[in-house]
Amino acid sequence: MPGVSRAARGRATRAAALAPRRERSPSSRTRRCRMSWPIRTRTGSSRAARGRHVSVTAAAGVPEPGARTTRPLPSRAAARARARVLGALAVAALAAPLVPAAPAVAAPPPPCLTSDLALSWAPGGTAVSGGAEPGSIRTAVVDLRNGGSGTCLLDGFPKVTLARGASTENLLDQQSAPHSAVVLEPGAGARFTLTFRQGQPGQGGAIEPVTAIVTPPNNTASTNMRWRWGPVAEQVPGDPPRNFVGPVVSV
């Protein structure tokens, strides 16, 4: 150019030459970055990509292929809570009282059979042989003795019927009398008491018994005893009991 010095022209030329390189430099780096990014993604060499993959799979609860799965260790708080529970159970077990085993209960002996019992009149009653004053209340005691070879049991009331031919008088159970089962060893005895109202000989309303028919408790077989205590006033329906039998008691 006219009027421009050689030095100025040289500076302009160098500036023009440098200007395209400055413009190309950013685009070339961008192209290189665009070309290298897919390569790193395909090869899987990107550390950030691996980190994102691990975080996504871990959040989903899916273990990575080939990864080792381990059971999570209990926390210290859970371990301490478990130790406290086990300790409380051990203390409770030690503090619990020891309950001794209940002793075996032996089976009761069988009922005494009528055939094994010997019956007889025993002392201790108020009855008089042949009878006493009519209308008076008398008692007669019966002894039962175990003549068998084994231990047996008597529990409750005997059945007693006073009889003379077809005439009979049944004695009622004396329910007001306390009683309990009586165990009889061989040769041992028990007793029961008859209570009756003395009757008037030859008068109506009285029976002159010859036999006392006795059936021991828990038996159907009976045995006969000779009656020796005079006439007995018959029980009048609706009146208070006059003639009754007590339970078997121990001697």
C-alpha positions in Angstrom: 0.0 0.0 0.0 1.3 3.5 -0.8 2.1 5.5 2.3 2.4 2.4 4.5 5.8 1.5 5.8 7.3 -1.9 5.3 7.2 -2.5 9.1 3.5 -1.8 9.3 2.8 -4.1 6.4 4.8 -6.8 8.1 2.8 -6.5 11.3 -0.5 -6.6 9.5 0.5 -9.8 7.6 1.5 -11.5 10.8 -1.7 -10.5 12.5 -3.7 -11.9 9.6 -1.8 -15.1 9.6 -2.3 -15.6 13.3 -6.0 -14.8 13.3 -7.2 -18.0 11.6 -5.2 -20.2 14.0 -6.8 -18.6 17.0 -10.3 -19.2 15.5 -9.5 -22.8 14.6 -8.0 -23.7 17.9 -11.3 -23.9 19.9 -13.2 -25.8 17.3 -10.4 -28.3 16.9 -10.4 -29.0 20.6 -14.1 -29.4 20.6 -13.9 -31.8 17.7 -11.3 -33.8 19.6 -13.4 -33.9 22.7 -16.5 -35.0 20.7 -14.5 -37.8 19.2 -12.9 -39.0 22.4 -16.1 -39.0 24.5 -17.8 -41.9 22.7 -14.5 -43.8 22.8 -14.3 -43.6 26.6 -18.0 -44.5 27.0 -17.7 -47.6 24.8 -14.5 -48.8 26.4 -15.9 -48.2 29.9 -12.7 -46.6 31.0 -14.4 -43.5 32.4 -14.2 -43.5 36.2 -17.1 -41.1 36.5 -19.3 -43.5 34.4 -18.3 -46.4 36.5 -19.2 -44.4 39.6 -22.6 -43.5 38.2 -23.3 -47.2 37.3 -22.4 -48.4 40.8 -24.5 -45.8 42.5 -27.6 -46.6 40.4 -27.3 -50.4 40.9 -26.7 -50.0 44.6 -29.7 -47.7 44.9 -31.9 -50.2 43.1 -30.7 -53.0 45.4 -29.3 -55.0 42.5 -25.7 -56.3 43.1 -23.2 -55.9 40.3 -22.4 -59.0 38.2 -19.5 -60.8 39.9 -19.8 -58.7 43.0 -19.5 -60.5 46.4 -22.7 -60.3 48.5 -22.3 -60.2 52.3 -24.8 -60.1 55.2 -24.7 -56.8 56.9 -23.2 -56.9 60.3 -25.6 -56.0 63.2 -25.0 -52.6 64.7 -23.6 -52.1 68.1 -27.0 -51.0 69.5 -28.7 -54.1 68.2 -26.0 -56.3 69.7 -26.3 -54.6 73.1 -30.1 -54.9 73.0 -29.8 -58.6 72.3 -27.3 -59.1 75.1 -29.7 -57.3 77.5 -32.6 -59.6 76.5 -30.5 -62.7 76.9 -29.3 -61.5 80.3 -32.8 -60.8 81.5 -33.9 -64.3 80.5 -31.0 -65.8 82.3 -31.8 -63.9 85.5 -35.4 -64.9 85.3 -34.5 -68.5 84.9 -32.2 -68.4 87.9 -34.8 -66.6 90.0 -37.7 -69.0 89.2 -38.4 -71.3 92.1 -37.8 -74.9 91.7 -41.1 -76.8 91.9 -40.7 -80.3 93.2 -42.5 -83.0 91.2 -45.8 -84.0 92.8 -45.5 -87.4 94.5 -47.4 -90.2 92.9 -50.8 -90.8 94.4 -51.4 -94.4 95.3 -54.7 -95.8 94.1 -57.2 -96.4 97.0 -57.8 -99.9 98.1 -60.9 -101.7 96.8 -64.2 -101.7 98.8 -64.6 -104.2 101.5 -66.7 -107.1 100.4 -69.6 -108.3 102.6 -68.1 -111.8 102.5 -64.8 -110.5 104.1 -66.5 -108.6 106.9 -67.5 -110.1 110.3 -70.4 -108.1 111.9 -71.2 -108.2 115.6 -72.9 -106.0 118.2 -70.4 -103.9 120.1 -70.5 -102.2 123.5 -71.2 -98.5 123.8 -74.9 -98.2 122.9 -77.8 -97.4 125.2 -80.1 -100.3 123.9 -81.2 -102.9 126.5 -81.5 -106.5 125.6 -85.3 -107.3 125.4 -86.2 -103.6 125.1 -86.6 -100.6 127.3 -89.2 -98.0 128.2 -91.5 -97.4 125.2 -90.9 -94.1 123.4 -87.3 -93.8 124.6 -84.5 -93.2 122.1 -81.9 -96.0 122.1 -78.7 -96.7 120.2 -77.0 -99.9 119.2 -73.4 -100.2 117.9 -72.3 -102.6 115.1 -68.7 -103.6 114.7 -67.3 -104.6 111.3 -64.0 -106.4 111.1 -61.9 -107.2 108.0 -61.5 -110.9 107.9 -60.0 -110.9 104.4 -56.3 -111.2 103.4 -56.0 -107.7 101.9 -56.6 -104.0 102.7 -60.1 -102.7 101.9 -62.1 -99.5 102.1 -65.4 -98.6 103.8 -67.0 -95.3 102.9 -70.5 -94.1 103.6 -73.7 -95.5 105.1 -74.7 -99.1 105.4 -78.3 -100.1 104.6 -80.2 -101.6 107.5 -83.6 -103.2 107.5 -85.3 -104.5 110.6 -87.5 -107.5 109.7 -90.1 -109.9 111.2 -91.6 -112.0 108.5 -93.2 -109.7 106.0 -93.0 -106.7 108.3 -90.0 -104.5 107.7 -88.7 -101.1 108.9 -86.0 -99.4 106.9 -83.6 -97.1 108.8 -82.7 -93.8 107.2 -79.2 -92.4 106.7 -78.1 -89.9 109.4 -76.9 -87.3 106.9 -76.0 -84.8 109.7 -73.2 -87.1 111.0 -69.7 -86.2 109.6 -67.8 -89.1 108.0 -64.9 -90.0 105.9 -63.5 -93.2 104.2 -62.1 -95.8 106.5 -59.2 -98.1 105.4 -59.2 -101.5 107.0 -56.1 -103.5 107.2 -56.6 -107.3 107.6 -57.9 -107.9 111.1 -58.8 -104.2 111.7 -62.3 -103.0 112.5 -64.7 -100.1 112.1 -68.2 -99.4 113.4 -71.5 -97.7 112.9 -74.4 -96.8 115.2 -78.2 -97.5 114.9 -80.6 -95.0 116.5 -84.2 -96.1 117.1 -87.3 -95.3 119.1 -88.4 -98.0 121.5 -91.8 -99.4 120.7 -94.6 -100.8 122.9 -94.9 -104.6 122.7 -98.3 -105.7 121.3 -99.3 -102.2 120.3 -100.0 -101.0 116.8 -97.4 -98.8 115.1 -94.5 -101.0 116.4 -92.5 -103.9 114.9 -90.9 -106.6 116.9 -87.8 -107.4 114.7 -86.2 -110.7 114.7 -83.4 -109.9 112.2 -81.4 -106.9 111.2 -80.4 -107.1 107.5 -77.2 -105.2 107.0 -75.6 -104.3 103.6 -72.2 -102.7 104.0 -71.3 -99.5 101.9 -70.6 -100.1 98.2 -72.0 -103.6 98.3 -75.2 -105.4 97.1 -74.8 -108.5 99.2 -76.1 -108.4 102.8 -75.6 -110.3 106.0 -78.2 -111.0 108.8 -77.7 -110.2 112.5 -80.1 -111.4 115.2 -82.0 -108.4 116.7 -82.0 -108.4 120.5 -83.2 -104.9 121.5 -86.9 -105.3 121.7 -89.8 -103.7 119.7 -89.1 -100.6 117.6 -91.7 -97.9 116.8 -92.3 -97.6 113.1 -91.5 -94.4 111.3 -94.5 -92.3 110.6 -94.5 -90.6 107.1 -94.0 -86.8 107.5 -92.7 -87.0 111.1 -89.1 -86.3 112.0 -86.8 -89.3 111.5 -87.0 -91.7 114.4 -85.0 -94.6 113.2 -81.7 -94.0 111.3 -78.2 -95.4 110.7 -74.9 -93.5 111.0 -71.9 -93.7 108.7 -69.0 -96.1 109.1 -66.3 -94.6 111.3 -63.0 -95.8 112.5 -62.6 -97.4 115.9 
